[in-house]
Amino acid sequence: MMEDITQHRFTNGKLNLRRFHQAKWDEPVIFEMSEPGQRGILVPEVEDGITDAVGDPLSNLPEKMRREESPKLPELSQPQVLRHYVRLS
Amino acid sequence: MTDESPTVYPYIPNSVPAVKRQMLDAVGAQDANEFYADVPENLRFKGLMNLPKPLLSEYELKRHVEGLLRRNEYAGEYLNFLGAGCYQHHVPAVCDEVNRRGEFLTAYAGEPYDDHGRFHALFEYTSMMGELLNIDVVNVPTYDGYQAAATAIRMAARITGRSHALLAQTIDPDKLSKIRDYCKPDIEIGLLPYDRDTGQMDLDALHEVMSSKTAAVYFDNPSYLGFIEVDGDEISKIAHEHGAVSVVGVDPISMGVLTPPVGYGADIVCGDIQPLGMHMQFGGGQAGFIASRDEEKYVMEYPSRLFGIAPTIMPGEYGFGDVAYERTSFAIREEGKEWVGTAAALWGITAGVYLSLMGPQGMVEIGAGIMARSQYAMLELDSISGVKAPVFQSPHFKEFVVNFDDTGKSVAETNKALLGEGIFGGLDLSARFPELGQSALYCVTEVHTQADIDTLAKALQEVVES
């Protein structure tokens, strides 16, 4: 007959096992992982037919309405972004 | 309340009759109804609710719901040119992957010590939004962009101690309706007329109506009608000359190419983050943001949660938590500046994922690409006899007004015909902005190819010629 191993879980009514073990990372802030030039996703290119018809799409914006410097967002590859957020979750 | 049926419900633990009986015996109750003894008899529901027969198995339920969904005509199947506040942009797969993580999906009311990852992710979201908007302080999401606008105006009223707000008349009528709801009964809303040729706010009229009672001047940029308000600096200047706050609503996906509102004097910036990685979900994918300078008189008037970073006792470790929590209705229920909710925090995390995937280059490219496509669409539609696009002679971002007056056809007629061709035409503005005649608000984004736009133009040409 097979031994009933469930009896070994407790000593004097107290559980012998660890009850729960949460995964834990010392995860940096996303800006710290940034490397200039990395891309997390590419956006669809504008077709030549559209560019030929409209030229520079920003040309009719008054200078004061054109953003001068790109936003200082982090630059990461897609797996880095996914891994970072899965760890945070 | 008592259920004697032998059904064992998979979603309800302990619904096996014997287990239920054991539990009742343990507390000495005959039946579960005894737990409701404190509820007076006349307040208790009697009989059975008028509900259809339950679909007990997951399969039956799935099949039923899929049957309902199949009746939808949706943007995944149709060529869609509707926008007006809820937009079809590409949602990166990683956005869905992250926000479907059960740990984020169900994280509702955790605290910094037990929900570290969510605080970390939302701190990063607010930081990235700060970079995108070029501003210091960004809140954890509000319900939606409408609420963000209304609350921004209420904040301006508290900051100035005044009770009038002036709004561009080109505002989304639905947004205006929510602003009126939130501003009742103590803040008066006035509308500023616009130039019929350009759509731009009438600055002379603004000069005239500004007074020592004006708390805020509010406009959207890009406007609801798609054009870009180019004199934001003038509008803010006039507001400031009268001691009022300049509040600007902005589409965050335009921020790679358009000057952020602080660049033209805005004191409070607000909007909706739905374009940043949220699907169109019948309103469920919306979430609002409010942003300002890091100035105490502004910061202390946010009703929303603000997250910050701090060192812990462990060298090199970060902690995240609420900033100036005592402002909020969570801290002082009866004295909170405004009631706030937590419904949209998941979308803050998702927008953070979106911005970290896109990076600076992605945001620049998507903004320029959207503008190129929408300009191409305007050219194509304008070349159709009797169709005018755009109605307003101003630069546009992704939306623009198309007028059909000279075609002799109503927007309702053209949209019905387009629907037959598998196309969702632009939003009918004829009831919302009667002064624009038979006009529709069309939206073009990065999801539209040249062929898509050509398909629309060809179909519209056939409609107006028929």
Boltz contact constraints between the chains, C-beta under 6 A:
constraints:
  - contact:
      token1: [A, 30]
      token2: [B, 124]
      max_distance: 6.0
  - contact:
      token1: [A, 30]
      token2: [B, 356]
      max_distance: 6.0
  - contact:
      token1: [A, 40]
      token2: [B, 357]
      max_distance: 6.0
  - contact:
      token1: [A, 41]
      token2: [B, 92]
      max_distance: 6.0
  - contact:
      token1: [A, 41]
      token2: [B, 357]
      max_distance: 6.0
  - contact:
      token1: [A, 43]
      token2: [B, 362]
      max_distance: 6.0
  - contact:
      token1: [A, 43]
      token2: [B, 365]
      max_distance: 6.0
  - contact:
      token1: [A, 43]
      token2: [B, 366]
      max_distance: 6.0
  - contact:
      token1: [A, 43]
      token2: [B, 446]
      max_distance: 6.0
  - contact:
      token1: [A, 44]
      token2: [B, 446]
      max_distance: 6.0
  - contact:
      token1: [A, 46]
      token2: [B, 369]
      max_distance: 6.0
  - contact:
      token1: [A, 46]
      token2: [B, 372]
      max_distance: 6.0
  - contact:
      token1: [A, 47]
      token2: [B, 450]
      max_distance: 6.0
  - contact:
      token1: [A, 49]
      token2: [B, 450]
      max_distance: 6.0
  - contact:
      token1: [A, 50]
      token2: [B, 372]
      max_distance: 6.0
  - contact:
      token1: [A, 50]
      token2: [B, 376]
      max_distance: 6.0
  - contact:
      token1: [A, 50]
      token2: [B, 450]
      max_distance: 6.0
  - contact:
      token1: [A, 53]
      token2: [B, 376]
      max_distance: 6.0
  - contact:
      token1: [A, 53]
      token2: [B, 379]
      max_distance: 6.0
  - contact:
      token1: [A, 54]
      token2: [B, 372]
      max_distance: 6.0
  - contact:
      token1: [A, 54]
      token2: [B, 375]
      max_distance: 6.0
  - contact:
      token1: [A, 54]
      token2: [B, 376]
      max_distance: 6.0
  - contact:
      token1: [A, 57]
      token2: [B, 368]
      max_distance: 6.0
  - contact:
      token1: [A, 57]
      token2: [B, 371]
      max_distance: 6.0
  - contact:
      token1: [A, 57]
      token2: [B, 372]
      max_distance: 6.0
  - contact:
      token1: [A, 57]
      token2: [B, 375]
      max_distance: 6.0
  - contact:
      token1: [A, 60]
      token2: [B, 395]
      max_distance: 6.0
  - contact:
      token1: [A, 61]
      token2: [B, 395]
      max_distance: 6.0
  - contact:
      token1: [A, 62]
      token2: [B, 230]
      max_distance: 6.0
  - contact:
      token1: [A, 65]
      token2: [B, 230]
      max_distance: 6.0
  - contact:
      token1: [A, 65]
      token2: [B, 258]
      max_distance: 6.0
  - contact:
      token1: [A, 65]
      token2: [B, 259]
      max_distance: 6.0
  - contact:
      token1: [A, 67]
      token2: [B, 257]
      max_distance: 6.0
  - contact:
      token1: [A, 67]
      token2: [B, 258]
      max_distance: 6.0
  - contact:
      token1: [A, 67]
      token2: [B, 259]
      max_distance: 6.0
  - contact:
      token1: [A, 70]
      token2: [B, 360]
      max_distance: 6.0
  - contact:
      token1: [A, 70]
      token2: [B, 364]
      max_distance: 6.0
  - contact:
      token1: [A, 71]
      token2: [B, 131]
      max_distance: 6.0
  - contact:
      token1: [A, 71]
      token2: [B, 132]
      max_distance: 6.0
  - contact:
      token1: [A, 71]
      token2: [B, 360]
      max_distance: 6.0
  - contact:
      token1: [A, 71]
      token2: [B, 363]
      max_distance: 6.0
  - contact:
      token1: [A, 72]
      token2: [B, 131]
      max_distance: 6.0
  - contact:
      token1: [A, 73]
      token2: [B, 128]
      max_distance: 6.0
  - contact:
      token1: [A, 73]
      token2: [B, 131]
      max_distance: 6.0
  - contact:
      token1: [A, 73]
      token2: [B, 355]
      max_distance: 6.0
  - contact:
      token1: [A, 73]
      token2: [B, 359]
      max_distance: 6.0
  - contact:
      token1: [A, 73]
      token2: [B, 360]
      max_distance: 6.0
  - contact:
      token1: [A, 74]
      token2: [B, 356]
      max_distance: 6.0
  - contact:
      token1: [A, 75]
      token2: [B, 359]
      max_distance: 6.0
  - contact:
      token1: [A, 76]
      token2: [B, 356]
      max_distance: 6.0
  - contact:
      token1: [A, 81]
      token2: [B, 94]
      max_distance: 6.0
  - contact:
      token1: [A, 81]
      token2: [B, 356]
      max_distance: 6.0
  - contact:
      token1: [A, 81]
      token2: [B, 357]
      max_distance: 6.0
  - contact:
      token1: [A, 82]
      token2: [B, 94]
      max_distance: 6.0
  - contact:
      token1: [A, 85]
      token2: [B, 98]
      max_distance: 6.0
  - contact:
      token1: [A, 85]
      token2: [B, 353]
      max_distance: 6.0
  - contact:
      token1: [A, 88]
      token2: [B, 117]
      max_distance: 6.0
  - contact:
      token1: [A, 88]
      token2: [B, 120]
      max_distance: 6.0
  - contact:
      token1: [A, 88]
      token2: [B, 121]
      max_distance: 6.0
  - contact:
      token1: [A, 89]
      token2: [B, 101]
      max_distance: 6.0
  - contact:
      token1: [A, 89]
      token2: [B, 103]
      max_distance: 6.0
  - contact:
      token1: [A, 89]
      token2: [B, 104]
      max_distance: 6.0
  - contact:
      token1: [A, 89]
      token2: [B, 117]
      max_distance: 6.0
